[in-house]
Amino acid sequence: MILGLTGGIATGKSTVTAMLRERGIPVIDADAIAREVVEPGKPAYEAIVRHFGRDILLPDGQLNRKKLGEIVFSDEAERQALNAIVHPEVRRMMREQAELAERSGAPIVFMDIPLLFESRLQHMVEKTVVVYVPAATQLERLQERDELDEEQAMKRIRAQLPIEQKKAWADFLIDNQGTREETAKQVDQLLAKIKAELAT
């Protein structure tokens, strides 16, 4: 079974990802793949340079992410153009990695996709798992983690779907408000539930 793991910024998704990996469950990381597909020599890198020009490169030929970020976050059409180049490549590589994991005998594979619902990628997975904390906790943790003031933190939270909306759409929920042990217990319960489903 392929499951989509998502949450909101600062809800603790990386904690859950680490717990799954500790238990030997393959987790395919969309963000890591997104960084990989834009490395020099890769098709997405070539397409980005063709579209945005060589001004967005650092002297060593790597993408200047800061410069590219400034362009795409201030121009919606350019942001869409970048996504149209990068996203199909990311999805293709994620599917490849999932097939590899399944071929090597993994019964359960997680795809860690931060913007699973925002990017409407539910079709890539069989079930969705949301790592949840209430919005107030999310704000508090984000301010603390990234040393942001409330306004800056709210801006980042608002760039995603509200966590309550994601909670409503989830097939499974991991409530990450408690201790690490409580979260770990929920991860084990989730895996047991999925294994039971697969056995029927």
Phi, psi and omega in degrees: 000135177258123181246142176264123179256125180214183181177205174242171177302132178066023175269351175102026181297322181292331175298313181294319177302315180299319180296319178297315181296321178300331181269011175078017179269126178293132176237122179264122190261109182300320181295318180296319180293321179299325177289322183294317187290346180255018176284150180311137179095339180279149182306320181295323178299312181301316181294323179295315180296320178300318184282314188264349180087168185283352179297339183270013179257148171280164180306329181276005177091350176287160176292138172273092187300325181296313181295316179297319178300316180299320180294308189284335180276348177254001181216106185302320181296321179290325178297317179296321180298317179296314180299322181295333177278312190279315188302314180299323179295317180297314181298319180298314181293325178295317179297317179302313182294323179295318179297319177301314181298317181294319179296328180275010170097010179284121180284334182234129177230132176257141170250117180274102184236099183306318183254044183307309182282320181301320182268006180051054182256017181302333181295344181277348185230161180271325179219156179244143178237124180250129173272119193240138159221153178299154185306322182295319178293320179302313180299313182299313182294321181293317179300317182291313185295313186258009181050056181249154170279172187300318182298313179298317181295317180298322180302316180291321180294320181290343178288349178246167173296147177302142183299328179295326178294316179297320179302317182295329183271348187289144170282322178227150182234135170245113182274113188257033180277336187271210181281167176301322181296319180295321178294317180300322180297319179293324177297315180296320179296319179299313181297320179296319180296316181294317179299321178296318178299317182293333183282340183277000000 
